[in-house]
Amino acid sequence: MKAEPVWAMGLMSGTSMDGVDAALIRTDGESVLELGPAHSAPYAPEVQARFRALLTEAQRLPVNGPLPNEFRAMEAESTASHAAAVSALISKSGLQPKDIVVIGYHGQTILHRPADRQTLQIGSGAALAKASGIAVVNDFRSADVRAGGQGAPLVPLYHQALVKGLRAKDPIAVLNIGGVANVTYVAPDGILLAFDTGPGNALIDDWARQNTGRGVDLDGKLASLGRVDNARLKAMLAKDWFAKPGPKSLDRLDFTLDAVTGLSPEDGAATLTAFTAATVAEAIQHFPERPERWIVCGGGRRNPVLMAMLRRTLGNNVQSAEDVGWRGDDLEAEAFAFLAVRAMRGLPLSLPTTTGVPKPLTGGVLHPAR
């Protein structure tokens, strides 16, 4: 029997660590019936700095060991930020907490080591359920990783639901460029493939922060003034990881700025931007056939230099999410609302072709409303 659609809220704080995105959708976990309002709450620079410090500290954590006090303190602060975003979005929506069946709470990824069967997203689902009065599903990735999957990307089933609405006759690639970039290949015959392609905005942001004091190359202006160092770009692309077929996933710190050390701020930005575009092009070798078009979401679509490079490497069939009526800034938050409803229904969140899990697998941890 088909489930009734419900209002669900999704919360996402991605690998760019720039803030909390919240979105409401009405869904049955299989189709998207309605998009509600969305809300974004940027992190203050000092909060972003503390999160970045935790990334480095997390590399020294023992596998499945207890979290040190500084991680617990940051988790409490992050949960409070998400609770504030929930409250703000409810006020904007005109709904009451009782009208929202579940919140999908991704949390902030601090560590992702699927080879060690470990992934860590800090954020207390129980505390958020208590603060909001709404049931919360969190810890979306752990079940997949424990079962031998990559634990990422998890958005592909939502991409597939959105692509169905386009009634495409040929394969479509949905490219999400956050801190790390990932792609979903959706074919009309039902084939669904997904994997991380490489760094998205993370290295570009780190380079801008290091060289300009600003944590983003706004509008690609720094890169637009530089020249790509092709020798360094070729060396960066020589990493075996790119030839490996999916499913595969990355940690935020799997790539560093070492390869562009010594370049001018402008040339470094241009080379790193070209690196992100080139790694996306490398992904094509792992598809059954070339996509008919690419739909780009995430913060990277706002970088005109990066988008121009993508069009040069992929062709002129590169569109932004808004070109097809999607919300590029809110799509991942929407996805975790969708996944929360699937989790409540016991439906799969990941597949062998999206994360490498042995069989379709549900996941998440439910915290009832209190």
C-alpha positions in Angstrom: 0.0 0.0 0.0 1.4 3.4 -1.0 2.4 5.6 1.9 0.8 9.0 2.4 3.0 12.0 1.8 4.2 13.9 4.8 6.0 17.1 5.6 9.6 16.5 6.4 12.5 18.8 7.1 16.2 18.2 6.2 19.3 19.8 7.7 22.6 19.8 6.0 26.0 21.2 7.0 28.4 20.0 4.3 32.1 19.6 3.8 32.5 23.3 3.0 31.6 24.0 6.6 30.0 27.3 5.8 26.7 26.9 7.7 23.4 25.1 8.1 20.9 24.6 5.3 17.4 23.6 6.2 14.5 22.7 3.8 11.0 21.4 4.0 9.5 19.0 1.4 6.3 16.9 1.2 7.2 13.4 0.3 6.4 9.7 0.7 10.0 8.8 0.4 9.7 7.8 -3.2 8.4 10.9 -4.9 8.6 14.6 -4.2 5.1 16.1 -4.0 5.9 19.7 -2.9 8.8 21.9 -2.0 8.3 24.0 1.0 10.4 27.0 2.1 14.1 26.8 2.9 16.5 28.6 5.2 20.3 29.1 5.5 22.2 30.1 8.6 25.9 30.8 7.9 28.5 29.8 10.5 30.5 32.7 12.0 34.2 32.6 10.9 35.3 31.5 14.4 32.9 28.5 14.3 34.3 27.5 10.9 37.8 27.7 12.3 36.9 25.4 15.2 35.4 22.9 12.8 38.5 22.9 10.6 40.7 22.4 13.7 38.5 19.3 14.6 39.2 17.9 11.1 42.9 17.7 11.9 42.3 16.4 15.4 40.0 13.7 14.1 42.7 12.1 12.0 44.3 11.0 15.3 41.2 9.5 16.8 41.3 5.8 17.5 38.8 3.7 15.4 35.5 3.7 17.2 37.0 5.3 20.3 35.3 7.8 22.6 35.1 11.4 21.6 37.3 13.9 23.5 35.7 16.7 25.4 36.4 19.3 22.7 34.4 17.2 20.2 31.5 16.9 22.6 31.5 20.7 23.2 31.5 21.4 19.5 28.7 18.8 19.0 26.5 20.6 21.5 27.2 24.0 19.9 26.5 22.6 16.4 23.3 20.9 17.6 22.1 24.3 19.0 22.9 25.9 15.7 20.7 23.4 13.9 17.9 23.8 16.4 17.9 27.5 15.7 17.7 26.8 12.0 14.7 24.5 12.6 12.9 27.2 14.6 13.6 29.8 12.0 12.3 27.6 9.2 9.2 26.7 11.1 8.5 30.3 11.6 9.0 31.0 7.9 6.8 28.1 6.8 3.6 28.9 8.8 3.6 25.2 9.9 3.5 24.0 13.4 6.0 21.4 14.8 3.1 18.9 14.9 2.7 19.3 11.1 6.2 18.0 10.5 6.6 14.3 10.8 10.4 14.0 10.9 13.7 16.0 10.6 16.6 14.4 8.7 19.7 15.7 10.5 22.9 14.9 8.7 25.3 16.5 11.2 28.8 17.8 10.5 31.2 15.3 9.0 34.4 15.3 11.0 36.0 12.1 9.9 35.3 9.7 7.0 37.4 6.5 6.8 35.3 3.9 5.2 38.3 1.6 4.7 38.4 1.4 8.6 34.5 1.1 8.6 34.4 4.5 10.4 32.5 7.7 9.7 31.7 10.4 12.1 29.1 13.2 11.9 28.8 15.1 15.1 25.3 16.3 16.2 22.9 15.0 18.8 19.7 13.7 17.3 18.2 13.2 20.8 19.0 16.8 21.8 17.5 18.1 18.5 14.3 16.0 19.0 13.9 17.4 22.5 14.6 21.0 21.4 12.3 20.9 18.4 9.5 18.6 19.6 9.8 16.7 16.3 11.1 13.2 15.6 14.7 13.2 14.3 16.6 10.7 12.1 20.4 11.1 12.2 23.5 9.0 11.8 22.6 8.2 8.2 26.0 6.8 7.1 27.1 4.4 9.9 25.0 1.4 8.9 26.3 1.6 5.4 30.0 1.8 6.5 29.6 -1.0 9.0 28.3 -3.2 6.2 31.3 -2.5 4.0 29.9 0.4 2.0 31.5 3.8 1.4 28.8 5.6 3.4 28.7 8.2 0.6 27.3 9.7 -1.4 23.8 9.3 0.0 21.9 11.8 -2.1 21.6 9.7 -5.3 18.2 8.3 -4.6 16.9 11.8 -4.2 18.6 12.8 -7.4 16.9 9.9 -9.1 13.5 11.1 -7.8 14.1 14.6 -9.1 15.3 13.4 -12.5 12.2 11.3 -13.0 10.3 14.6 -13.1 12.3 15.7 -16.1 11.1 12.8 -18.2 14.5 12.5 -19.8 15.1 10.0 -22.7 18.9 9.9 -22.2 21.2 9.5 -19.2 21.6 12.6 -17.0 24.5 13.3 -14.6 23.8 15.3 -11.4 26.9 16.9 -10.2 27.1 18.2 -6.6 30.0 20.5 -6.0 30.4 21.1 -2.3 33.6 20.8 -0.4 34.0 17.4 -2.0 32.3 16.8 -5.4 30.1 13.8 -6.2 28.2 12.7 -9.2 25.0 10.7 -9.8 24.4 9.0 -13.1 20.7 8.4 -13.8 19.6 6.4 -16.8 16.0 6.0 -18.0 16.4 2.3 -17.8 16.8 2.5 -14.0 20.6 2.3 -13.8 21.8 4.5 -10.9 25.5 5.0 -10.3 27.2 7.4 -7.9 30.6 8.2 -6.4 32.8 11.1 -5.3 34.7 12.6 -8.2 37.4 14.5 -6.2 37.8 17.9 -4.4 35.0 20.3 -5.1 35.4 23.7 -3.5 37.5 22.6 -0.5 40.9 23.1 -1.9 39.9 26.3 -3.7 38.5 27.7 -0.4 41.5 26.6 1.6 43.8 28.3 -1.0 41.7 31.5 -0.9 41.7 31.5 2.9 45.5 31.0 3.0 46.3 33.7 0.4 43.6 36.3 0.8 42.2 35.7 4.3 38.7 35.1 2.8 37.4 31.5 2.8 36.1 31.5 -0.7 37.2 32.6 -4.2 34.1 34.7 -4.7 32.8 34.5 -8.3 36.1 32.9 -9.2 37.8 36.3 -9.3 41.2 35.1 -8.1 41.2 32.2 -10.5 40.2 34.4 -13.4 43.4 36.4 -13.0 45.7 33.4 -13.0 47.1 30.8 -15.4 46.7 27.0 -15.0 50.0 25.3 -14.3 49.4 22.3 -16.6 52.4 20.3 -15.4 51.2 20.5 -11.8 47.6 19.7 -13.0 48.8 16.6 -14.8 50.7 15.4 -11.7 47.6 16.0 -9.5 45.5 13.9 -11.9 48.0 11.1 -11.9 46.7 9.8 -8.6 45.5 6.2 -8.9 42.2 7.2 -7.1 40.8 8.8 -10.3 41.2 5.6 -12.4 39.4 3.5 -9.7 35.8 2.9 -10.6 33.0 3.7 -8.2 31.6 3.4 -5.7 34.2 5.4 -3.9 34.3 8.3 -1.5 36.7 10.9 0.0 37.4 12.5 3.3 37.7 16.3 3.3 41.4 16.0 4.0 42.3 13.3 1.4 43.7 16.1 -0.9 45.9 19.0 0.2 47.4 22.2 -1.2 50.9 20.7 -1.4 50.8 20.3 -5.2 50.3 24.1 -5.8 52.8 25.3 -3.1 54.9 28.1 -4.5 52.4 29.3 -7.1 51.1 32.8 -7.1 47.7 33.3 -5.4 46.1 33.7 -8.8 47.8 30.8 -10.6 47.2 28.5 -7.6 43.5 29.3 -7.7 43.3 28.8 -11.4 45.1 25.4 -11.2 42.9 24.2 -8.3 39.8 25.2 -10.1 41.0 23.4 -13.2 41.7 20.4 -11.1 38.1 20.2 -9.8 36.8 20.5 -13.4 39.2 17.9 -14.7 38.4 15.4 -12.0 34.7 15.6 -13.0 35.7 14.9 -16.6 37.7 11.8 -15.4 34.5 10.4 -14.0 33.0 9.9 -17.5 35.2 6.8 -18.0 33.2 5.1 -15.3 29.8 5.6 -16.9 28.1 3.1 -19.3 27.6 6.0 -21.8 28.2 9.7 -21.9 25.4 11.7 -20.2 23.1 13.7 -22.4 23.5 16.6 -19.9 25.0 17.6 -16.6 23.0 19.4 -13.9 25.2 21.1 -11.4 24.1 21.9 -7.8 26.0 22.9 -4.7 28.1 26.1 -4.1 30.4 25.3 -7.0 27.7 26.3 -9.6 28.1 29.9 -8.4 31.7 30.0 -9.5 31.6 31.2 -13.2 35.2 30.3 -13.8 34.6 26.7 -12.6 31.4 26.5 -14.7 33.2 27.7 -17.8 35.9 25.1 -17.3 33.3 22.4 -16.8 31.7 23.4 -20.1 35.0 23.3 -21.9 35.7 19.8 -20.6 32.2 18.3 -20.6 30.5 20.2 -23.5 27.8 22.9 -23.6 25.3 20.6 -22.0 26.2 21.8 -18.5 23.3 23.4 -16.6 22.8 24.8 -13.1 20.1 23.3 -10.9 18.0 26.4 -11.4 17.9 25.9 -15.1 15.7 22.8 -14.6 13.6 24.2 -11.7 15.6 22.8 -8.8 17.0 24.6 -5.8 20.7 24.3 -6.0 21.5 25.6 -2.6 18.9 23.6 -0.8 19.0 20.3 -2.6 21.1 18.4 -0.1 19.0 19.5 2.8 15.9 18.4 0.8 17.6 15.1 0.3 18.0 14.3 4.0 14.3 15.1 4.5 13.6 12.6 1.8 16.0 10.0 3.3 14.5 10.5 6.8 11.1 9.5 5.5 12.7 6.5 3.7 14.4 5.5 6.9 11.1 5.7 8.8 9.5 3.4 6.2 12.5 1.0 6.2 13.3 1.7 2.6 16.9 1.6 1.3 19.1 4.7 1.7 22.0 3.2 -0.3 22.6 0.7 -3.0 25.5 -1.5 -4.2 25.9 0.9 -7.2 25.9 4.1 -5.1 28.0 3.2 -2.0 29.3 -0.3 -2.7 27.2 -1.7 0.2 26.6 -5.5 -0.4 22.8 -5.1 -0.8 20.2 -2.3 -0.7 20.4 -1.0 2.9 18.3 1.3 5.1 19.9 3.2 7.9 19.7 6.1 10.2 18.8 6.3 13.9 15.3 7.4 15.0 14.9 9.7 18.0 11.2 10.1 18.8 9.8 13.6 19.5 9.8 14.5 23.2 
